[in-house]
């Protein structure tokens, strides 16, 4: 599949009145789309009870990925084209059938040795990791805030809009786009026309340049 758009839909959107509108907009997509769900309230419960129960970061990391699966299952139940996909093969099969695969990350992400097993990695970093594994894919981060159009990747990380591991997980060839509340009104139309809501985040992370 070519021109895949990986869309990270944050779990924090679950409490937003825009939540179902984003689902409806994504389902209008004419291009191949893969959804990476956030952990949202389910991951927040993992954070909350870590201090109460005392389990370690590795266990919390695994539990937070399972929280992404929980939110992903909710998305599948609310959509009409969305289906669960545990592997890249299942994603490909879903896309070929005209469906929208929702990544169930527990199978592949937990087993990947290059992914840190602590809170430095969230669904933002995991969406970057997945996009890098899909040839030619673009990454769209749906956020609950509007990110200025002149923002660079380093600035987005510095502002805490994505997690601290995002740059290290991002493939150098993966373009990153961001969309916020102001982009929602036209999001469905843009996706239906094969476009991408929001805007591309300019520049390249300094650490990637330094590595080349």
JOJOMO-V387632 format. One record per backbone hydrogen bond with DSSP energy under -1.0 kcal/mol. CO is the residue of the C=O (numbers start at 1). NH is the residue of the N-H. Records with the same first field share a line. If there is no record, write none. Layout:
CO=NH, NH
//
This chain:
4=138
5=34
6=140
7=36
8=142
9=38
10=13
11=14
12=15
13=16
16=19
18=22
19=23
20=24
21=25
22=26
23=27
25=28
26=29
32=5
34=7
35=103
36=9
39=42
40=44
41=45
42=46
43=47
44=48
45=49
46=50
49=53
50=54
56=60
57=61
58=62
59=63
60=64
61=65
62=66
63=67
64=68
65=69
66=70
67=71
68=72
69=73
70=74
71=75
72=76
73=77
74=78
75=79
81=100
83=102
85=104
87=91
88=92
89=93
90=94
91=95
92=96
93=97
94=99
95=98
100=83
101=35
102=85
105=109
112=115
118=121
120=165
122=126
123=127
124=128
125=129
126=130
127=131
128=132
130=133
131=134
134=137
138=6
139=177
140=8
141=179
148=151
151=202
152=156
153=157
154=158
155=159
156=161
157=160
163=166
165=169
166=170
171=174
175=139
176=201
177=141
178=199
179=143
180=183
181=184
184=187
186=190
187=191
188=192
189=193
190=195
191=30, 194
199=178
202=153
205=209
206=210
207=211
//
